[in-house]
Amino acid sequence: MSEEIKTEDQAIDSQEILKKFDKESDYRIYTGFFAKVVAAIAITFSVFQLYTAIFGVLDAMIQRSIHLSFGLCLIFLLYPTSKKWSRSKLHPVDAILAVLGVLAPMYIVMNYQALVGRAGQTTTLDIIAGIIGILLVLEAARRVVGIPIIVISLIFILYAFLGPYIPGKMAHRGARVDTLVQHLYFTTEGVFGIPLGVSSTFIFLFILFGAYLEKTGLGQLFIDLANAVAGWAAGGPAKVAVLSSALMGTVSGSSVANVVGTGSFTIPMMKKLGYKPEFAGAVEATASTGGQLMPPIMGAAAFLMAEFTNVPYARIIGAAAIPALLYYFGVWAGVHFEAKKLGLRGLKREDLPKFKVIMLERGHLMIPLIAIIYLLVTGFTPMKAALWAIILSILASMLRKSTRIKPIDIIKGLEAGARSALGVIAATACAGIIIGVVTLTGLGLKLGSTLVEIAQGNLIITLFFTMITSLLLGMGVPTTANYVITSTIAAPAIVMILAQKAGIDPNVAAPASIVLPAHMFAFYFGIIADVTPPVALAAFAGAGIAKANPMKTGFNASKLAIAAFLVPYIFVLNPQMLLFNVTAIDMIWMLITSLVGIIGVAAGVNGWFLTNMTWWERLLSAVGGLLLIVPGIVTDVAGIGLVGLVFILQRIKKAKKA
């Protein structure tokens, strides 16, 4: 009985932590009539998305308008205007905003032919509807995403108006209210641009797929498998956290939700084994954050990358595979060195679940994940692949009575999927405002060329500036919006320099081998912001569960994620890591140098290799690891030589101690 109470209390604590650090989780919980109304709207939303996936997507503006209409309505019903307002009753103001949230985007649907016929000539009523729609998008983003993205959006809007008064290269002729509203709200360049377009098609379906995988109990399967594989090793629970979070990351796009989901199990286990609370929280935060880098279902920003770069999504997940594995290898190495340093052992094998038993009983739940990889690789569109994966997730659960989901769970899955999509809808619609200003004023090219000038054409300096920009934006802006901004502002500068180095005319479209590394670089650091102090939401959530100091947890998480700070530089300098123009020999050598480099840096940062390290051993190890980042036979040999030297010295020292 006491164990049940303890588990229940732990679940309540986890939910409170999730609400604190993840705005999407801090919503109203209705009972009675309003609960049924919200459920009905959410289910209808999912049914609409499934209908268009099966029978064909509607015209872009109509599809996106209906998608936004559902999203705004649910956001205003579920997320109160003020933190002080009730979390169980609907406020009249929110009821009015929910109605306006339906009507403002539907204005486009109801007047679609007239708007097309006027060909950009807007009426006074159009402008009023557009202003209301833009304000509603900003307010919805404030509630679900946070204030920072609103501040950034307003700065961009001000820039659109103040263009003639800005000195230097950043000046432009300025925009009138009607011109800006028409561009932002009645074209596919603003609110209804590519980000919302991607959200209204395959992002929603992948989120729905994730909701059904949760219903089937795949999360618990991942935790049990991780325990079976790594629970017995040195620092077992920490390695379980790394493995289970990597697996959960394949279906979860939220760092904080992943921390709370798996951390509720792994963090108490780590603390019990002997890890300090700050380190236990950091392990879970770092492992969970990397989930958005892990194919086949990466964060929502990966789908946007496919649209922005014109690179098929299947190619993107292929390119992301090796960097993701290197990221987790770096976290694993950090955990291993810490466990060895503290002398921490794993759990007893007899107390752990058996791998064979787990796979025989619940292995069939992984069929949809295997299927979606196969479908994407064989040429299915992401939309069709996600649709089939949803169907297979339900069918796979039926194979055994113990995992079979009930009809009511299928209905609840539709509701859960719609709710989970609201954060992405708000972020992509708001990000569309930023993109709209950029395309209207030509700001992207101006910022890109200015960044190149400041860096004096130096690639490393440009990459460093982009990294800092992404990390700063990540303090208050979710990954999706972060990627949209940095890919619009900073990625073109990286592409420009890479094109110049390759002897390609900057006015000609660069090949994927140049464009994709630049965009992947921005994508990576937007995600790593979740574990980078001073504002590291995933680390703070981990600290909440571990009852640890948030800042110390954040710094520990950054230390563990050291590979994540190195890997993006490696694949920009050496696109072979993203599987461009690579031979088998090149691949093997690149993997060897990357792995040795990560081990060297991780050992240097942790102060342990085979035994305790002196300060100069740590320095040699870290420098050797960093040298292996830069492609080239000289740096590779020097790097391997330094790390190898430290390894030999450590062997001798360990032998003497023995």
Secondary structure by P-SEA (a helix, b strand, c coil): caaaaaaaaaaaaaaaaaaacccccbbbbbccaaaaaaaaaaaaaaaaaaaaaacccccaaaaaaaaaaaaaaaaaaccccccccccccccaaaaaaaaaaaccccccccaaaaaaaacccccaaaaaaaaaaaaaaaaaaaacccaaaaaaaaaaaaaaaaccccccccccccccaaaaaaaacccccccccaaaaaaaccaaaaaaaaaaaaaaaaaaaaaaaaaaccccccaaaaaaaaaaaaaaaaccccaaaaaaacccccaaaaaaacccaaaaaaaaaaaaaacccccccccaaaaaaaaaacccaaaaaaaaaaaaaaaaaaaaaaaaaaaaaabbbbccccccccaaaaaacccccaaaaaaaaaaaaacccaaaaaaaaaaaaaaaaaccccccccaaaaaaaaaaaaaaaaaaaaaaaaaaaaaaaaaacaaaaaaaaaaaaaacccaaaaaaaaaaaaaaaaccccaaaaaaaaaaccaaaaaaaaaaaaccccccccccccaaaaaaaaaaaaaaccccccccaaaaaaaaaacccaaaaaaaaaaaacccccaaaaaaaccccccccccaaaaaaaaaaaaaaaaaaaaaaaccccccccaaaaaaaaaaaaaaacccaaaaaaaaaaaaaaaaaaaaaaaaac
